[in-house]
Amino acid sequence: MKFQYAAERILSVFELSGFVRTDPAILQPADIFLDLSGEEIRQRLFLTTDSEGRELTLRPEFTIPVARLYLDSLSAGKPHSYCYSGPVFRARPGESSEFIQAGIESFGRSDREAADAEILARALEALQSADAGAVDVRLGDTGLFNALLNALGLAPLWVRKLKRAFAKGILTRETLDELADFVPPTSQHAGLLGTLEGQDPRAARAFVEDLLKIAGISSVGGRSAAEIAERFLSQASNETAGSLTKEARTILARYCDIEGPPDDVSTDLRTLSDDADLKLDPVLDAYDTRIGFIAARGIKPQDLTFSTRFGRNLDYYTGAVFEVRNAGLPESKPIVGGGRYDRLLQSLGAAEPIPAVGCAIFIDRLAGVTI
């Protein structure tokens, strides 16, 4: 009961701010989550099949289901915002596998930095309405990290490895040292791997999965078709990867060391960009604009922490991300997580990318300490 009470208080804040309440179906197609969040999420889902053999899952989160509702609505392609509250189902070690989330999603706004700031501000307002007390806010930027990798001109293998470390929050100097010692192995399957090299990862995975299905192979050595496809794709990148250069490691190490109040971080990032001739001005200008909008919302930038190492472990995030934790408990689980995911709706069937940003509040983590 206390969880539902907290959720309703939070939801009322969102509705008063103009977000339209929605309630997507609890039973969802499983393939969408597996394709967009990675095959490794399978072990965390609660799966079943329908009478036609299609794999379904209990709703593991709200972002993808709400995005699907938006695309099926008359508002598709136009600015529209939703709020929600309800149970989600996902295996979480040490925590309940059925828990309540409340959150907001904003679609179609071209003023991306202003929309990012609003989502953060609404989340903090909602926490205040639930008497959450003092919190710590950490910011990150997936788009900034991707722009850095593009500027470095790295081989696909290194881009994939670095993105994976970034998403998992383990991109450190120590990780970079380990990668420096990695020597890409060669393969005897040069023909197939040459075909895969340079292809869009999702299309390449689908290609290998189709080959396995044609051959009647669903798993090998406990690995699913998707996992086998991922392995082939990794090997394809190995063929031409070379080593991670000393210059790239030095720049990445400097980047990973940057953390602190957003204004100080901006100065440090521009210094790095100029020193290494990375030409990151466009993405850094967007960063500064976003911080300006956050300040205009009454949030003091000096009270926030920006970390260049911080990303969120979901494939669909493309830009600014954030997490909120209970103040003074940096090792605690986040009570809010969110960010920008501009490519998600196109992956779900939109004809072109649609700007999108949102966040979710974990009511059980909040209620456990405040109610």
QUIDA-V191452 format. One record per backbone hydrogen bond with DSSP energy under -1.0 kcal/mol. CO is the residue of the C=O (numbers start at 1). NH is the residue of the N-H. If there is no record, write none. Layout:
# QUIDA-V191452
co & nh
CO & NH
CO & NH
This chain:
# QUIDA-V191452
co & nh
1 & 5
2 & 6
3 & 7
4 & 8
5 & 9
6 & 10
7 & 11
8 & 12
9 & 13
10 & 14
11 & 15
12 & 16
14 & 19
15 & 18
20 & 83
26 & 59
28 & 57
30 & 34
31 & 35
32 & 36
33 & 37
38 & 41
39 & 42
41 & 44
42 & 45
44 & 91
46 & 58
48 & 56
50 & 53
54 & 50
55 & 30
56 & 48
57 & 28
59 & 89
62 & 66
63 & 67
64 & 68
65 & 69
66 & 70
67 & 71
68 & 72
70 & 73
73 & 76
75 & 78
80 & 107
81 & 20
82 & 105
83 & 22
84 & 103
86 & 101
88 & 99
92 & 95
97 & 90
99 & 88
100 & 363
101 & 86
102 & 361
103 & 84
104 & 359
105 & 82
106 & 357
107 & 80
110 & 112
111 & 115
112 & 116
113 & 117
114 & 118
115 & 119
116 & 120
117 & 121
118 & 122
119 & 123
120 & 124
121 & 125
122 & 126
123 & 127
124 & 128
125 & 129
126 & 130
127 & 132
128 & 131
134 & 327
136 & 325
137 & 305
138 & 323
139 & 307
140 & 321
141 & 145
142 & 146
143 & 147
144 & 148
145 & 149
146 & 150
147 & 151
148 & 152
149 & 154
155 & 159
156 & 160
157 & 161
158 & 162
159 & 163
160 & 164
161 & 165
162 & 166
163 & 167
164 & 168
165 & 170
166 & 169
170 & 172
172 & 176
173 & 177
174 & 178
175 & 179
176 & 180
179 & 182
189 & 193
190 & 194
191 & 195
192 & 196
193 & 197
196 & 199
200 & 204
201 & 205
202 & 206
203 & 207
204 & 208
205 & 209
206 & 210
207 & 211
208 & 212
209 & 213
210 & 214
211 & 215
212 & 217
213 & 216
220 & 223
223 & 220
224 & 228
225 & 229
226 & 230
227 & 231
228 & 232
229 & 233
230 & 234
231 & 235
232 & 236
233 & 237
234 & 238
235 & 239
245 & 249
246 & 250
247 & 251
248 & 252
249 & 253
250 & 254
251 & 255
252 & 256
253 & 257
255 & 258
258 & 308
260 & 306
261 & 265
262 & 266
263 & 267
264 & 268
265 & 269
266 & 270
267 & 271
268 & 272
269 & 273
270 & 274
271 & 275
272 & 276
273 & 278
280 & 284
281 & 285
282 & 286
283 & 287
284 & 288
285 & 289
286 & 290
287 & 291
288 & 292
289 & 293
290 & 294
291 & 295
292 & 296
294 & 299
295 & 298
300 & 303
301 & 304
305 & 139
306 & 260
307 & 310
312 & 314
314 & 317
319 & 142
320 & 340
321 & 140
322 & 338
323 & 138
324 & 335
324 & 336
325 & 136
326 & 329
329 & 332
335 & 362
336 & 324
337 & 360
338 & 322
339 & 358
340 & 318
340 & 319
341 & 344
343 & 347
344 & 348
345 & 350
346 & 349
355 & 108
356 & 341
357 & 106
358 & 339
359 & 104
360 & 337
361 & 102
361 & 363
362 & 366
363 & 367
364 & 368
366 & 369
366 & 370
367 & 371
